[in-house]
Amino acid sequence: MRTEALIELLAGRVAPVPRHAARRQLRLTLAAGLLLSFAIMLALLGIRPDLMHAVAAPMFWIKLL
């Protein structure tokens, strides 16, 4: 098969894509990944027992940032 014929075959059935479709898909995928990773982290590690005490310390916020 010649290159020109392959390009015509691949480009023959191209449909228009909605505007910002890639951005929307990336946002959805990123949000799902963040939620899933947070759920896995909670399931494996659990919530820190002294979380309320740790939030009051400045080092907690420095580590978080």
Kinemage of the C-alpha trace (Angstrom):
@kinemage 1
@onewidth
@group {chain A} dominant
@subgroup {mainchain}
@vectorlist {calphas} color= white
{ca met a 1} P 0.000 0.000 0.000
{ca arg a 2} L 1.329 3.401 -0.886
{ca thr a 3} L 1.649 6.098 1.736
{ca glu a 4} L -0.798 8.414 -0.025
{ca ala a 5} L -3.426 5.678 -0.152
{ca leu a 6} L -2.960 4.924 3.541
{ca ile a 7} L -3.343 8.591 4.452
{ca glu a 8} L -6.511 8.850 2.366
{ca leu a 9} L -7.892 5.715 3.991
{ca leu a 10} L -7.199 6.979 7.508
{ca ala a 11} L -8.462 10.511 6.839
{ca gly a 12} L -11.527 9.448 4.871
{ca arg a 13} L -13.910 9.054 7.805
{ca val a 14} L -12.869 11.961 9.980
{ca ala a 15} L -15.729 13.522 11.946
{ca pro a 16} L -15.560 16.909 13.630
{ca val a 17} L -14.724 16.842 17.331
{ca pro a 18} L -16.581 19.096 19.783
{ca arg a 19} L -14.677 22.144 20.893
{ca his a 20} L -12.588 21.640 24.065
{ca ala a 21} L -13.254 17.883 24.024
{ca ala a 22} L -9.668 17.048 24.993
{ca arg a 23} L -9.687 19.530 27.868
{ca arg a 24} L -12.996 18.176 29.168
{ca gln a 25} L -11.766 14.574 28.953
{ca leu a 26} L -8.518 15.446 30.725
{ca arg a 27} L -10.381 17.175 33.561
{ca leu a 28} L -12.718 14.226 33.989
{ca thr a 29} L -9.848 11.740 33.981
{ca leu a 30} L -7.820 13.819 36.434
{ca ala a 31} L -10.765 14.171 38.827
{ca ala a 32} L -11.497 10.443 38.694
{ca gly a 33} L -7.835 9.622 39.291
{ca leu a 34} L -7.609 11.958 42.268
{ca leu a 35} L -10.741 10.499 43.861
{ca leu a 36} L -9.620 6.940 43.253
{ca ser a 37} L -6.124 7.524 44.615
{ca phe a 38} L -7.560 9.266 47.696
{ca ala a 39} L -9.924 6.335 48.306
{ca ile a 40} L -7.084 3.818 47.962
{ca met a 41} L -4.909 5.869 50.322
{ca leu a 42} L -7.691 5.961 52.922
{ca ala a 43} L -8.318 2.232 52.568
{ca leu a 44} L -4.648 1.314 52.958
{ca leu a 45} L -3.444 3.884 55.472
{ca gly a 46} L -6.603 5.096 57.184
{ca ile a 47} L -7.136 8.484 58.754
{ca arg a 48} L -4.477 9.726 61.113
{ca pro a 49} L -5.766 9.378 64.708
{ca asp a 50} L -4.295 12.693 65.873
{ca leu a 51} L -5.334 14.645 62.782
{ca met a 52} L -7.078 17.449 64.671
{ca his a 53} L -3.994 17.986 66.810
{ca ala a 54} L -1.660 17.828 63.805
{ca val a 55} L -3.654 20.426 61.836
{ca ala a 56} L -2.938 22.954 64.564
{ca ala a 57} L 0.821 22.600 64.031
{ca pro a 58} L 2.463 24.740 61.330
{ca met a 59} L 4.665 21.843 60.193
{ca phe a 60} L 1.555 19.993 58.974
{ca trp a 61} L 0.737 22.823 56.581
{ca ile a 62} L 4.332 23.155 55.429
{ca lys a 63} L 4.441 19.435 54.577
{ca leu a 64} L 1.083 19.688 52.854
{ca leu a 65} L 2.244 22.554 50.673
